[in-house]
Amino acid sequence: MKAQDALQLSINTGKMISMGYLSDLTDAEMMKRPCPGCNHIIWQIGHLIASERSMIEGVCPGSMPSLPAGFAEKYTTETAKSDQPADFHSKAELLALFESVRAGTLTALSKMSEADLDKPTGVEYAPNAGAMFELQGSHWLMHAGQWAVVRRQCGRAPMF
């Protein structure tokens, strides 16, 4: 297995688990917070999409699709405090944007050489391009743990 294959496996596993948790949640349920002070799922997904686009664009300039004007500004630390659904995109809109961004990520990964994956990023939490790509699966999984709590609050059975 090549490094690119292992990275794609990690990215796809993060997607499979995350999309499973989101599959039957409604927009209203996705506005629930797992506990006071935590961010609701709608905000988290917007944050994940904006982050993924920014991170991969940083290691592969010009490779990522655009996001709608003002998208990233809707998903900042300041906007995370809002409980108004109108301040954010719908689940359907977010998942469509996610698919577009994720396709860009996987296309960029497919064009990377082994040497490209070793290139430093200057970012402490992902010191090389390979680590930045791996983060696209694990970052979603970091947030998905909170989604499992919301699912249980909504009466859903455990999935994984």
C-alpha positions as CSV (number, residue, x, y, z in Angstrom):
1,M,0.0,0.0,0.0
2,K,1.3,3.4,-0.9
3,A,1.1,6.4,1.5
4,Q,-1.6,8.0,-0.6
5,D,-3.7,4.9,-0.3
6,A,-3.4,4.8,3.5
7,L,-4.2,8.5,3.7
8,Q,-7.3,8.0,1.5
9,L,-8.4,5.1,3.7
10,S,-8.1,7.3,6.8
11,I,-10.0,10.2,5.1
12,N,-12.7,7.8,3.9
13,T,-13.1,6.1,7.3
14,G,-13.7,9.5,8.9
15,K,-16.3,10.3,6.3
16,M,-18.1,7.0,6.7
17,I,-18.4,7.4,10.4
18,S,-19.4,11.0,10.3
19,M,-22.0,10.6,7.6
20,G,-23.4,7.7,9.5
21,Y,-23.9,9.8,12.5
22,L,-25.5,12.6,10.5
23,S,-27.6,10.4,8.2
24,D,-30.9,10.6,10.1
25,L,-30.5,13.8,12.1
26,T,-32.8,16.7,11.1
27,D,-31.7,20.3,10.7
28,A,-33.4,21.1,14.1
29,E,-31.6,18.2,15.8
30,M,-28.3,19.4,14.4
31,M,-28.9,22.7,16.2
32,K,-28.8,21.0,19.6
33,R,-25.7,21.4,21.7
34,P,-24.3,18.2,23.4
35,C,-23.9,20.3,26.6
36,P,-23.7,24.0,27.5
37,G,-20.7,25.7,25.9
38,C,-20.3,23.1,23.1
39,N,-21.0,24.0,19.5
40,H,-24.0,22.6,17.7
41,I,-23.5,20.2,14.8
42,I,-24.5,22.7,12.0
43,W,-21.8,25.1,13.1
44,Q,-19.3,22.2,13.4
45,I,-19.9,21.0,9.9
46,G,-19.5,24.5,8.5
47,H,-16.2,24.8,10.5
48,L,-15.0,21.4,9.2
49,I,-15.7,22.3,5.6
50,A,-14.0,25.7,5.8
51,S,-11.1,24.2,7.6
52,E,-10.6,21.4,5.1
53,R,-10.7,23.7,2.2
54,S,-8.2,26.1,3.9
55,M,-5.8,23.3,5.0
56,I,-5.7,21.6,1.6
57,E,-5.5,24.8,-0.3
58,G,-2.5,25.6,1.9
59,V,-0.6,22.5,0.9
60,C,-1.9,22.4,-2.7
61,P,-2.5,26.0,-3.8
62,G,-5.2,26.4,-6.5
63,S,-6.5,22.8,-6.0
64,M,-9.7,23.4,-4.0
65,P,-13.2,24.4,-5.1
66,S,-14.5,27.8,-4.0
67,L,-17.0,28.1,-1.2
68,P,-20.0,30.5,-1.4
69,A,-19.1,34.1,-0.7
70,G,-19.1,34.7,3.1
71,F,-19.2,31.0,4.0
72,A,-16.1,30.9,6.3
73,E,-17.3,34.1,8.1
74,K,-20.5,32.2,9.1
75,Y,-18.4,29.6,10.9
76,T,-16.1,31.5,13.2
77,T,-15.6,31.3,17.0
78,E,-17.9,34.3,17.3
79,T,-20.8,32.8,15.2
80,A,-20.6,29.5,17.2
81,K,-22.6,31.2,19.9
82,S,-25.7,31.7,17.7
83,D,-28.6,29.4,18.1
84,Q,-30.5,30.9,15.1
85,P,-30.8,28.4,12.3
86,A,-31.1,31.3,9.8
87,D,-27.5,32.3,10.6
88,F,-26.2,29.1,9.1
89,H,-26.6,26.8,6.0
90,S,-29.0,23.9,6.0
91,K,-27.9,20.3,6.5
92,A,-28.5,19.7,2.7
93,E,-26.5,22.7,1.7
94,L,-23.6,21.8,4.0
95,L,-23.5,18.2,2.9
96,A,-23.4,19.3,-0.8
97,L,-20.5,21.7,0.0
98,F,-18.8,18.9,1.9
99,E,-18.9,16.6,-1.1
100,S,-17.5,19.2,-3.3
101,V,-14.6,20.1,-0.9
102,R,-13.9,16.4,-0.2
103,A,-13.7,15.7,-3.9
104,G,-11.1,18.5,-4.2
105,T,-9.2,17.0,-1.3
106,L,-9.1,13.5,-2.8
107,T,-8.1,14.9,-6.2
108,A,-5.3,16.9,-4.7
109,L,-4.1,13.8,-2.7
110,S,-4.1,11.7,-5.9
111,K,-1.7,14.2,-7.5
112,M,0.8,14.2,-4.6
113,S,4.0,12.2,-4.9
114,E,5.6,10.5,-1.9
115,A,8.1,13.4,-1.7
116,D,5.3,16.0,-1.8
117,L,3.7,14.4,1.3
118,D,7.0,15.0,3.2
119,K,7.0,18.8,2.4
120,P,6.8,20.9,5.6
121,T,3.7,23.0,6.2
122,G,5.0,25.2,8.9
123,V,1.9,24.2,10.9
124,E,2.6,22.6,14.3
125,Y,-0.4,20.3,14.4
126,A,0.3,19.0,10.9
127,P,4.0,19.4,10.2
128,N,4.0,18.0,6.6
129,A,1.5,17.7,3.8
130,G,0.9,14.0,4.6
131,A,-0.2,14.9,8.1
132,M,-2.4,17.7,6.7
133,F,-4.2,15.2,4.5
134,E,-4.6,12.7,7.3
135,L,-6.2,15.4,9.4
136,Q,-9.1,15.5,7.0
137,G,-10.4,12.2,8.3
138,S,-9.4,12.6,12.0
139,H,-10.7,16.2,12.3
140,W,-14.2,15.0,11.4
141,L,-13.8,12.1,13.9
142,M,-12.8,14.5,16.6
143,H,-16.2,16.3,16.2
144,A,-18.2,13.2,15.6
145,G,-17.8,12.1,19.2
146,Q,-20.1,15.0,20.1
147,W,-22.5,14.0,17.4
148,A,-22.9,10.6,19.1
149,V,-24.0,12.4,22.3
150,V,-26.6,14.5,20.4
151,R,-27.9,11.3,18.7
152,R,-28.4,9.7,22.1
153,Q,-30.1,12.9,23.4
154,C,-32.5,12.6,20.4
155,G,-33.3,9.0,21.3
156,R,-31.2,7.3,18.6
157,A,-29.5,4.0,19.2
158,P,-25.7,3.7,19.1
159,M,-24.3,3.2,15.5
160,F,-20.7,2.1,15.9
